[in-house]
Amino acid sequence: MKKSVFLIGLFLTIVISCKPQNNEVKDISVEDLKVVLKNEDKVQLLDVRTPKEWEEGAIENSIKIDVTAGDFEKIALEKLDKNQPVYIYCRSGGRSKIASEILLEKGFQPYNILGGYLEWIEKNKE
């Protein structure tokens, strides 16, 4: 009897520990971001471009933290809520992927916006 209880406990432990881990950055399109911004309140939208790039324009209500700055992680930890998803963009998608991976390691739920600000501008021409 003790042996079968042990085996059942061992089986359940293995099954529970083998569930898929969600430890990767999710990529989303500009169209997906538009839906999120339209339907969600208090979206954490992070612009990781440089200050010079911000002067050229940004998506409304974005939080600006330059990923190339030496204190990126420190500022991100101060300004962002780990309990809420973070939607991240840069100029075209490279730096936002790097920022997403950094934030993932720090316990955030990052979403990398494919195509970045250039794609946003292209898809939102009127």
C-alpha positions as CSV (number, residue, x, y, z in Angstrom):
1,M,0.0,0.0,0.0
2,K,2.7,2.5,1.0
3,K,4.6,1.7,-2.3
4,S,1.5,2.4,-4.5
5,V,0.9,5.7,-2.6
6,F,4.6,6.6,-3.1
7,L,4.4,5.8,-6.8
8,I,1.2,7.8,-7.3
9,G,2.8,10.8,-5.5
10,L,5.9,10.4,-7.6
11,F,3.8,10.3,-10.8
12,L,1.9,13.4,-9.9
13,T,5.1,15.3,-9.0
14,I,6.6,14.4,-12.4
15,V,3.4,15.4,-14.3
16,I,3.1,18.7,-12.5
17,S,6.7,19.6,-12.9
18,C,6.7,18.7,-16.6
19,K,4.0,21.2,-17.6
20,P,5.2,23.6,-20.3
21,Q,7.0,26.7,-19.0
22,N,6.1,30.0,-20.5
23,N,9.7,31.4,-20.5
24,E,9.9,33.0,-23.9
25,V,9.3,36.4,-25.4
26,K,6.0,36.6,-27.3
27,D,6.1,38.5,-30.6
28,I,3.0,40.4,-31.7
29,S,2.1,42.4,-34.7
30,V,1.3,46.1,-34.9
31,E,-2.3,45.1,-35.6
32,D,-2.4,43.1,-32.4
33,L,-1.0,46.1,-30.5
34,K,-3.8,48.3,-31.9
35,V,-6.4,45.8,-30.5
36,V,-4.7,45.8,-27.1
37,L,-4.5,49.6,-27.0
38,K,-8.2,49.9,-28.0
39,N,-9.5,47.3,-25.5
40,E,-7.2,47.5,-22.5
41,D,-6.9,50.2,-19.8
42,K,-3.4,51.1,-18.4
43,V,-1.3,49.3,-21.0
44,Q,2.4,49.3,-20.3
45,L,3.8,50.3,-23.7
46,L,7.5,50.7,-23.6
47,D,9.5,52.6,-26.2
48,V,13.2,51.5,-26.0
49,R,14.6,53.8,-28.6
50,T,17.0,56.7,-28.0
51,P,16.0,60.2,-26.9
52,K,16.9,61.5,-30.4
53,E,14.5,58.9,-31.9
54,W,11.7,59.9,-29.4
55,E,12.0,63.5,-30.7
56,E,10.9,62.2,-34.1
57,G,7.7,60.8,-32.7
58,A,6.4,58.0,-30.5
59,I,3.2,56.0,-29.9
60,E,0.9,57.9,-27.6
61,N,1.3,57.2,-23.9
62,S,4.4,55.1,-24.2
63,I,7.0,54.8,-21.4
64,K,10.4,55.9,-22.7
65,I,13.5,54.0,-21.5
66,D,16.5,53.8,-23.8
67,V,17.6,50.1,-23.9
68,T,21.2,51.2,-24.8
69,A,21.5,53.3,-21.6
70,G,23.6,51.7,-18.9
71,D,20.8,52.0,-16.4
72,F,18.0,50.4,-18.5
73,E,17.3,47.6,-16.1
74,K,17.3,49.8,-13.0
75,I,14.8,52.3,-14.6
76,A,12.6,49.5,-16.0
77,L,12.4,47.9,-12.5
78,E,11.4,51.3,-11.0
79,K,8.8,52.3,-13.7
80,L,7.2,49.0,-14.8
81,D,4.8,46.7,-13.0
82,K,5.8,43.0,-13.2
83,N,2.2,42.0,-12.7
84,Q,1.1,43.5,-16.0
85,P,2.2,42.7,-19.5
86,V,4.8,45.0,-21.1
87,Y,4.5,45.8,-24.9
88,I,7.9,46.8,-26.2
89,Y,8.9,48.6,-29.4
90,C,11.9,50.2,-30.9
91,R,12.6,51.5,-34.4
92,S,12.2,48.2,-36.3
93,G,12.3,45.3,-33.9
94,G,15.9,44.5,-33.0
95,R,16.4,46.4,-29.8
96,S,12.9,45.6,-28.5
97,K,13.7,41.9,-28.8
98,I,16.8,42.5,-26.6
99,A,14.8,44.6,-24.1
100,S,12.1,41.9,-24.1
101,E,14.7,39.2,-23.2
102,I,16.2,41.4,-20.4
103,L,12.7,42.0,-18.9
104,L,11.8,38.3,-19.2
105,E,14.8,37.4,-17.1
106,K,13.6,39.9,-14.5
107,G,10.2,38.3,-14.2
108,F,8.1,40.5,-16.6
109,Q,5.6,39.4,-19.3
110,P,7.1,41.0,-22.4
111,Y,5.5,41.3,-25.8
112,N,7.9,42.3,-28.6
113,I,6.2,44.4,-31.3
114,L,7.3,43.2,-34.7
115,G,8.4,45.9,-37.1
116,G,8.5,48.5,-34.3
117,Y,7.8,52.2,-34.8
118,L,8.4,52.1,-38.5
119,E,5.7,49.5,-39.0
120,W,3.4,51.4,-36.6
121,I,3.7,54.6,-38.8
122,E,3.2,52.6,-42.0
123,K,0.1,50.8,-40.7
124,N,-1.4,54.0,-39.3
125,K,-1.1,56.3,-42.3
126,E,-4.3,58.2,-43.0
